[in-house]
C-alpha cells in the first residue's frame, strides 16, 4: 500500500529525513491534508494528532540542529509488513 512520509529538513546540517509515516488506507490523503491545515493554522491542536512543525535533530559529532516540517511525501514503495 502507498503511504505518506512526514518529511523534515535540518537547518544545521541540511539533511532531509522521514520522521514518521502514515498507513496506506484509502482516503488517507484527504485526512492528512486536514491535519496539515490544522497544524499550520493552529486550529484546535489538542483535538488531533498532527506532525510537529519543528523537531530536534541529532546531526552527529555532538551537534544538534532544528528540523522543519516540510510536508508529506507520497511513498510508492509497497509495505512488506
MOPAC internal coordinates of N, CA, C and O (Angstrom, degrees):
PM7 1SCF
backbone

  N    0.0000 0     0.00 0     0.00 0    0    0    0
  C    1.4479 1     0.00 0     0.00 0    1    0    0
  C    1.5215 1   109.76 1     0.00 0    2    1    0
  O    1.2310 1   121.10 1   -33.89 1    3    2    1
  N    1.3159 1   115.50 1   146.11 1    3    2    1
  C    1.4541 1   120.10 1   176.36 1    5    3    2
  C    1.5186 1   108.94 1   -74.53 1    6    5    3
  O    1.2310 1   120.81 1   -29.99 1    7    6    5
  N    1.3217 1   116.06 1   150.01 1    7    6    5
  C    1.4602 1   120.08 1   177.50 1    9    7    6
  C    1.5238 1   108.90 1  -139.75 1   10    9    7
  O    1.2310 1   120.88 1   -10.91 1   11   10    9
  N    1.3147 1   115.93 1   169.09 1   11   10    9
  C    1.4585 1   122.08 1   177.53 1   13   11   10
  C    1.5154 1   108.94 1  -111.75 1   14   13   11
  O    1.2310 1   120.65 1   -51.77 1   15   14   13
  N    1.3270 1   116.37 1   128.23 1   15   14   13
  C    1.4603 1   122.69 1   179.45 1   17   15   14
  C    1.5201 1   110.09 1   -98.57 1   18   17   15
  O    1.2310 1   120.31 1   -48.86 1   19   18   17
  N    1.3371 1   117.02 1   131.14 1   19   18   17
  C    1.4677 1   121.74 1   175.78 1   21   19   18
  C    1.5297 1   107.54 1   -78.99 1   22   21   19
  O    1.2310 1   120.65 1   -66.27 1   23   22   21
  N    1.3175 1   116.36 1   113.73 1   23   22   21
  C    1.4611 1   122.41 1  -175.11 1   25   23   22
  C    1.5296 1   111.29 1   -97.35 1   26   25   23
  O    1.2310 1   121.32 1   -43.28 1   27   26   25
  N    1.3282 1   115.08 1   136.72 1   27   26   25
  C    1.4661 1   122.81 1   176.90 1   29   27   26
  C    1.5220 1   108.60 1  -128.05 1   30   29   27
  O    1.2310 1   120.73 1   -25.21 1   31   30   29
  N    1.3436 1   116.21 1   154.79 1   31   30   29
  C    1.4680 1   121.74 1   175.71 1   33   31   30
  C    1.5167 1   108.46 1  -134.72 1   34   33   31
  O    1.2310 1   120.93 1   -52.70 1   35   34   33
  N    1.3424 1   115.82 1   127.30 1   35   34   33
  C    1.4587 1   121.81 1  -179.52 1   37   35   34
  C    1.5243 1   110.37 1   -77.09 1   38   37   35
  O    1.2310 1   121.27 1   -47.04 1   39   38   37
  N    1.3306 1   115.18 1   132.96 1   39   38   37
  C    1.4720 1   120.24 1   178.45 1   41   39   38
  C    1.5230 1   112.17 1   -71.75 1   42   41   39
  O    1.2310 1   120.20 1   151.47 1   43   42   41
  N    1.3247 1   117.23 1   -28.53 1   43   42   41
  C    1.4633 1   120.68 1  -176.08 1   45   43   42
  C    1.5256 1   112.46 1   -81.47 1   46   45   43
  O    1.2310 1   120.57 1   125.35 1   47   46   45
  N    1.3357 1   116.51 1   -54.65 1   47   46   45
  C    1.4664 1   119.04 1  -174.76 1   49   47   46
  C    1.5260 1   113.47 1  -100.27 1   50   49   47
  O    1.2310 1   120.02 1   167.26 1   51   50   49
  N    1.3416 1   117.56 1   -12.74 1   51   50   49
  C    1.4535 1   121.22 1   177.12 1   53   51   50
  C    1.5200 1   115.33 1    82.60 1   54   53   51
  O    1.2310 1   119.91 1  -177.52 1   55   54   53
  N    1.3374 1   117.77 1     2.48 1   55   54   53
  C    1.4569 1   120.43 1  -177.91 1   57   55   54
  C    1.5247 1   110.58 1   -71.20 1   58   57   55
  O    1.2310 1   120.74 1   -45.57 1   59   58   57
  N    1.3464 1   116.19 1   134.43 1   59   58   57
  C    1.4624 1   122.19 1   171.15 1   61   59   58
  C    1.5154 1   107.21 1   -98.84 1   62   61   59
  O    1.2310 1   120.75 1   -43.07 1   63   62   61
  N    1.3294 1   116.18 1   136.93 1   63   62   61
  C    1.4620 1   119.13 1  -178.27 1   65   63   62
  C    1.5262 1   110.55 1  -151.20 1   66   65   63
  O    1.2310 1   121.39 1   -16.65 1   67   66   65
  N    1.3295 1   114.94 1   163.35 1   67   66   65
  C    1.4618 1   122.89 1   178.01 1   69   67   66
  C    1.5160 1   107.77 1   -95.81 1   70   69   67
  O    1.2310 1   120.85 1   -56.14 1   71   70   69
  N    1.3312 1   115.99 1   123.86 1   71   70   69
  C    1.4680 1   120.45 1   177.89 1   73   71   70
  C    1.5212 1   110.80 1   -89.33 1   74   73   71
  O    1.2310 1   120.00 1   139.13 1   75   74   73
  N    1.3299 1   117.61 1   -40.87 1   75   74   73
  C    1.4609 1   121.74 1   177.33 1   77   75   74
  C    1.5205 1   108.28 1  -157.58 1   78   77   75
  O    1.2310 1   120.81 1   -11.10 1   79   78   77
  N    1.3311 1   116.06 1   168.90 1   79   78   77
  C    1.4611 1   121.60 1  -179.94 1   81   79   78
  C    1.5130 1   110.12 1  -133.23 1   82   81   79
  O    1.2310 1   121.67 1   -26.08 1   83   82   81
  N    1.3323 1   114.40 1   153.92 1   83   82   81
  C    1.4601 1   119.59 1   174.64 1   85   83   82
  C    1.5128 1   108.61 1   -86.15 1   86   85   83
  O    1.2310 1   120.69 1   -11.59 1   87   86   85
  N    1.3146 1   116.29 1   168.41 1   87   86   85
  C    1.4581 1   120.73 1   171.08 1   89   87   86
  C    1.5136 1   108.57 1   -75.10 1   90   89   87
  O    1.2310 1   120.36 1    -2.81 1   91   90   89
  N    1.3014 1   116.92 1   177.19 1   91   90   89
  C    1.4579 1   120.80 1  -178.30 1   93   91   90
  C    1.5135 1   113.38 1  -101.80 1   94   93   91
  O    1.2310 1   119.77 1  -153.55 1   95   94   93
  N    1.3340 1   118.04 1    26.45 1   95   94   93
  C    1.4594 1   120.42 1  -176.95 1   97   95   94
  C    1.5256 1   111.64 1   -63.70 1   98   97   95
  O    1.2310 1   121.30 1   -31.69 1   99   98   97
  N    1.3081 1   115.12 1   148.31 1   99   98   97
  C    1.4631 1   120.67 1   177.10 1  101   99   98
  C    1.5324 1   109.32 1   -65.39 1  102  101   99
  O    1.2310 1   120.03 1   -40.84 1  103  102  101
  N    1.3117 1   117.55 1   139.16 1  103  102  101
  C    1.4538 1   121.85 1  -179.18 1  105  103  102
  C    1.5228 1   113.24 1    82.55 1  106  105  103
  O    1.2310 1   120.29 1  -176.20 1  107  106  105
  N    1.3070 1   117.05 1     3.80 1  107  106  105
  C    1.4616 1   122.29 1  -176.45 1  109  107  106
  C    1.5251 1   112.12 1   -66.45 1  110  109  107
  O    1.2310 1   119.78 1   148.55 1  111  110  109
  N    1.3126 1   118.03 1   -31.45 1  111  110  109
  C    1.4640 1   120.32 1  -176.01 1  113  111  110
  C    1.5172 1   112.03 1   -65.21 1  114  113  111
  O    1.2310 1   119.51 1   139.46 1  115  114  113
  N    1.3391 1   118.53 1   -40.54 1  115  114  113
  C    1.4585 1   120.22 1   177.96 1  117  115  114
  C    1.5276 1   110.21 1   -65.10 1  118  117  115
  O    1.2310 1   120.23 1   140.56 1  119  118  117
  N    1.3282 1   117.16 1   -39.44 1  119  118  117
  C    1.4585 1   122.09 1   178.37 1  121  119  118
  C    1.5291 1   110.33 1   -61.34 1  122  121  119
  O    1.2310 1   120.78 1   134.99 1  123  122  121
  N    1.3246 1   116.11 1   -45.01 1  123  122  121
  C    1.4691 1   121.29 1  -179.26 1  125  123  122
  C    1.5205 1   110.69 1   -65.01 1  126  125  123
  O    1.2310 1   119.61 1   139.89 1  127  126  125
  N    1.3268 1   118.35 1   -40.11 1  127  126  125
  C    1.4565 1   120.35 1   178.84 1  129  127  126
  C    1.5339 1   110.26 1   -64.21 1  130  129  127
  O    1.2310 1   119.84 1   145.05 1  131  130  129
  N    1.3121 1   117.90 1   -34.95 1  131  130  129
  C    1.4623 1   121.30 1   175.12 1  133  131  130
  C    1.5178 1   111.44 1   -64.31 1  134  133  131
  O    1.2310 1   120.73 1   138.94 1  135  134  133
  N    1.3242 1   116.21 1   -41.06 1  135  134  133
  C    1.4686 1   121.14 1   177.09 1  137  135  134
  C    1.5235 1   110.08 1   -61.96 1  138  137  135
  O    1.2310 1   120.34 1   134.89 1  139  138  137
  N    1.3390 1   116.95 1   -45.11 1  139  138  137
  C    1.4659 1   120.22 1  -179.35 1  141  139  138
  C    1.5251 1   110.71 1   -62.83 1  142  141  139
  O    1.2310 1   120.22 1   138.95 1  143  142  141
  N    1.3310 1   117.18 1   -41.05 1  143  142  141
  C    1.4610 1   120.12 1   179.43 1  145  143  142
  C    1.5255 1   110.40 1   -60.07 1  146  145  143
  O    1.2310 1   120.42 1   133.79 1  147  146  145
  N    1.3338 1   116.81 1   -46.21 1  147  146  145
  C    1.4589 1   120.27 1  -179.91 1  149  147  146
  C    1.5241 1   111.21 1   -66.18 1  150  149  147
  O    1.2310 1   119.96 1   143.39 1  151  150  149
  N    1.3362 1   117.68 1   -36.61 1  151  150  149
  C    1.4613 1   120.71 1  -179.80 1  153  151  150
  C    1.5283 1   110.91 1   -65.03 1  154  153  151
  O    1.2310 1   120.54 1   136.03 1  155  154  153
  N    1.3145 1   116.58 1   -43.97 1  155  154  153
  C    1.4649 1   120.82 1  -177.09 1  157  155  154
  C    1.5261 1   111.57 1   -75.68 1  158  157  155
  O    1.2310 1   120.19 1   141.23 1  159  158  157
  N    1.3177 1   117.24 1   -38.77 1  159  158  157
  C    1.4578 1   120.12 1  -176.17 1  161  159  158
  C    1.5237 1   112.71 1   -90.33 1  162  161  159
  O    1.2310 1   120.11 1   178.28 1  163  162  161
  N    1.3276 1   117.39 1    -1.72 1  163  162  161
  C    1.4712 1   122.83 1   178.87 1  165  163  162
  C    1.5299 1   112.25 1    61.95 1  166  165  163
  O    1.2310 1   120.40 1  -144.19 1  167  166  165
  N    1.3290 1   116.84 1    35.81 1  167  166  165
  C    1.4601 1   120.90 1   179.08 1  169  167  166
  C    1.5194 1   110.61 1   -89.61 1  170  169  167
  O    1.2310 1   119.84 1   -63.82 1  171  170  169
  N    1.3072 1   117.91 1   116.18 1  171  170  169
  C    1.4543 1   125.70 1   174.97 1  173  171  170
  C    1.5306 1   113.77 1    44.51 1  174  173  171
  O    1.2310 1   119.25 1  -123.03 1  175  174  173
  N    1.3322 1   119.04 1    56.97 1  175  174  173
  C    1.4646 1   120.30 1  -176.63 1  177  175  174
  C    1.5226 1   113.19 1   -64.14 1  178  177  175
  O    1.2310 1   119.85 1   155.08 1  179  178  177
  N    1.3393 1   117.90 1   -24.92 1  179  178  177
  C    1.4570 1   119.77 1  -177.67 1  181  179  178
  C    1.5256 1   112.75 1   -72.92 1  182  181  179
  O    1.2310 1   119.84 1   163.06 1  183  182  181
  N    1.3311 1   117.91 1   -16.94 1  183  182  181
  C    1.4553 1   121.11 1  -176.03 1  185  183  182
  C    1.5179 1   113.78 1   -92.81 1  186  185  183
  O    1.2310 1   119.43 1   170.12 1  187  186  185
  N    1.3015 1   118.70 1    -9.88 1  187  186  185
  C    1.4545 1   120.45 1  -172.87 1  189  187  186
  C    1.5186 1   110.88 1  -137.15 1  190  189  187
  O    1.2310 1   120.65 1   -37.06 1  191  190  189
  N    1.3348 1   116.36 1   142.94 1  191  190  189
  C    1.4598 1   120.10 1   174.74 1  193  191  190
  C    1.5262 1   106.54 1   -81.97 1  194  193  191
  O    1.2310 1   120.23 1   -55.61 1  195  194  193
  N    1.3124 1   117.16 1   124.39 1  195  194  193
  C    1.4549 1   120.44 1  -174.89 1  197  195  194
  C    1.5248 1   109.97 1  -142.26 1  198  197  195
  O    1.2310 1   120.31 1   -19.12 1  199  198  197
  N    1.3217 1   117.00 1   160.88 1  199  198  197
  C    1.4640 1   119.02 1   177.71 1  201  199  198
  C    1.5283 1   110.01 1   -68.99 1  202  201  199
  O    1.2310 1   120.93 1   -31.75 1  203  202  201
  N    1.3199 1   115.82 1   148.25 1  203  202  201
  C    1.4556 1   118.73 1   174.70 1  205  203  202
  C    1.5219 1   108.18 1   -80.08 1  206  205  203
  O    1.2310 1   120.22 1   -32.20 1  207  206  205
  N    1.3190 1   117.19 1   147.80 1  207  206  205
  C    1.4576 1   120.62 1  -178.31 1  209  207  206
  C    1.5167 1   111.62 1   -75.88 1  210  209  207
  O    1.2310 1   120.10 1   156.97 1  211  210  209
  N    1.3537 1   117.42 1   -23.03 1  211  210  209
  C    1.4596 1   122.32 1   179.44 1  213  211  210
  C    1.5158 1   109.02 1  -134.30 1  214  213  211
  O    1.2310 1   121.01 1   -33.41 1  215  214  213
  N    1.3325 1   115.68 1   146.59 1  215  214  213
  C    1.4596 1   122.15 1   177.65 1  217  215  214
  C    1.5208 1   108.05 1  -136.69 1  218  217  215
  O    1.2310 1   120.78 1   -26.98 1  219  218  217
  N    1.3145 1   116.12 1   153.02 1  219  218  217
  C    1.4655 1   120.76 1   170.64 1  221  219  218
  C    1.5228 1   107.14 1   -82.98 1  222  221  219
  O    1.2310 1   119.91 1   -47.05 1  223  222  221
  N    1.3272 1   117.78 1   132.95 1  223  222  221
  C    1.4685 1   121.84 1  -179.04 1  225  223  222
  C    1.5232 1   109.93 1  -121.91 1  226  225  223
  O    1.2310 1   120.73 1   -53.21 1  227  226  225
  N    1.3363 1   116.21 1   126.79 1  227  226  225
  C    1.4583 1   120.86 1   174.60 1  229  227  226
  C    1.5163 1   107.60 1   -83.77 1  230  229  227
  O    1.2310 1   120.63 1   -66.43 1  231  230  229
  N    1.3293 1   116.39 1   113.57 1  231  230  229
  C    1.4594 1   122.08 1  -175.60 1  233  231  230
  C    1.5244 1   112.66 1   -86.60 1  234  233  231
  O    1.2310 1   120.28 1   166.21 1  235  234  233
  N    1.3177 1   117.07 1   -13.79 1  235  234  233
  C    1.4622 1   121.07 1  -176.32 1  237  235  234
  C    1.5079 1   110.47 1   100.47 1  238  237  235
  O    1.2310 1   120.59 1   -22.75 1  239  238  237
  N    1.3230 1   116.47 1   157.25 1  239  238  237
  C    1.4556 1   121.39 1   177.64 1  241  239  238
  C    1.5220 1   113.59 1    65.54 1  242  241  239
  O    1.2310 1   120.16 1  -155.84 1  243  242  241
  N    1.3262 1   117.29 1    24.16 1  243  242  241
  C    1.4585 1   120.73 1  -179.52 1  245  243  242
  C    1.5202 1   114.38 1    83.74 1  246  245  243
  O    1.2310 1   119.94 1  -174.92 1  247  246  245
  N    1.3264 1   117.71 1     5.08 1  247  246  245
  C    1.4655 1   121.57 1  -179.35 1  249  247  246
  C    1.5185 1   111.09 1   -95.91 1  250  249  247
  O    1.2310 1   121.05 1   -39.07 1  251  250  249
  N    1.3232 1   115.61 1   140.93 1  251  250  249
  C    1.4614 1   122.29 1   177.01 1  253  251  250
  C    1.5198 1   108.53 1  -127.76 1  254  253  251
  O    1.2310 1   121.03 1   -43.93 1  255  254  253
  N    1.3234 1   115.64 1   136.07 1  255  254  253
  C    1.4576 1   120.75 1   179.07 1  257  255  254
  C    1.5069 1   111.20 1  -124.21 1  258  257  255
  O    1.2310 1   121.17 1    -3.56 1  259  258  257
  N    1.3165 1   115.36 1   176.44 1  259  258  257
  C    1.4603 1   122.81 1   175.40 1  261  259  258
  C    1.5234 1   106.70 1  -107.41 1  262  261  259
  O    1.2310 1   120.85 1   -51.85 1  263  262  261
  N    1.3416 1   115.98 1   128.15 1  263  262  261
  C    1.4624 1   121.07 1   179.95 1  265  263  262
  C    1.5197 1   109.68 1  -108.11 1  266  265  263
  O    1.2310 1   120.76 1   -43.14 1  267  266  265
  N    1.3178 1   116.15 1   136.86 1  267  266  265
  C    1.4645 1   122.71 1   179.01 1  269  267  266
  C    1.5271 1   109.86 1   -97.45 1  270  269  267
  O    1.2310 1   121.02 1   -37.99 1  271  270  269
  N    1.3414 1   115.66 1   142.01 1  271  270  269
  C    1.4498 1   121.41 1   173.55 1  273  271  270
  C    1.5224 1   108.15 1   -72.52 1  274  273  271
  O    1.2310 1   120.33 1   -56.14 1  275  274  273
  N    1.3321 1   116.98 1   123.86 1  275  274  273
  C    1.4635 1   121.78 1  -178.45 1  277  275  274
  C    1.5266 1   112.24 1   -93.88 1  278  277  275
  O    1.2310 1   120.72 1   145.78 1  279  278  277
  N    1.3212 1   116.22 1   -34.22 1  279  278  277
  C    1.4605 1   120.93 1  -177.04 1  281  279  278
  C    1.5123 1   110.03 1   143.56 1  282  281  279
  O    1.2310 1   120.85 1     5.33 1  283  282  281
  N    1.3204 1   115.98 1  -174.67 1  283  282  281
  C    1.4570 1   121.73 1   178.90 1  285  283  282
  C    1.5202 1   109.31 1  -100.87 1  286  285  283
  O    1.2310 1   121.04 1   -46.34 1  287  286  285
  N    1.3295 1   115.61 1   133.66 1  287  286  285
  C    1.4571 1   121.96 1  -179.30 1  289  287  286
  C    1.5259 1   108.33 1  -114.67 1  290  289  287
  O    1.2310 1   120.30 1   -48.21 1  291  290  289
  N    1.3407 1   117.03 1   131.79 1  291  290  289
  C    1.4528 1   121.70 1   179.41 1  293  291  290
  C    1.5176 1   109.91 1   -67.54 1  294  293  291
  O    1.2310 1   120.88 1   -51.27 1  295  294  293
  N    1.3152 1   115.93 1   128.73 1  295  294  293
  C    1.4472 1   122.49 1   178.45 1  297  295  294
  C    1.5205 1   107.28 1  -110.21 1  298  297  295
  O    1.2310 1   120.07 1   -68.90 1  299  298  297
  N    1.3419 1   117.48 1   111.10 1  299  298  297
  C    1.4603 1   122.30 1  -176.09 1  301  299  298
  C    1.5208 1   113.75 1   -83.23 1  302  301  299
  O    1.2310 1   120.12 1   173.70 1  303  302  301
  N    1.3220 1   117.38 1    -6.30 1  303  302  301
  C    1.4610 1   120.03 1  -179.37 1  305  303  302
  C    1.5152 1   110.06 1   -67.11 1  306  305  303
  O    1.2310 1   120.80 1   -39.54 1  307  306  305
  N    1.3145 1   116.07 1   140.46 1  307  306  305
  C    1.4544 1   121.20 1   178.61 1  309  307  306
  C    1.5219 1   109.75 1   -75.23 1  310  309  307
  O    1.2310 1   120.64 1   -43.38 1  311  310  309
  N    1.3455 1   116.38 1   136.62 1  311  310  309
  C    1.4686 1   121.08 1   175.24 1  313  311  310
  C    1.5267 1   108.04 1   -70.75 1  314  313  311
  O    1.2310 1   121.11 1   -38.80 1  315  314  313
  N    1.3125 1   115.49 1   141.20 1  315  314  313
  C    1.4635 1   120.02 1   179.30 1  317  315  314
  C    1.5158 1   111.32 1  -100.76 1  318  317  315
  O    1.2310 1   120.02 1   177.10 1  319  318  317
  N    1.3306 1   117.57 1    -2.90 1  319  318  317
  C    1.4654 1   120.82 1  -177.38 1  321  319  318
  C    1.5091 1   112.19 1   -85.52 1  322  321  319
  O    1.2310 1   120.10 1   180.00 1  323  322  321

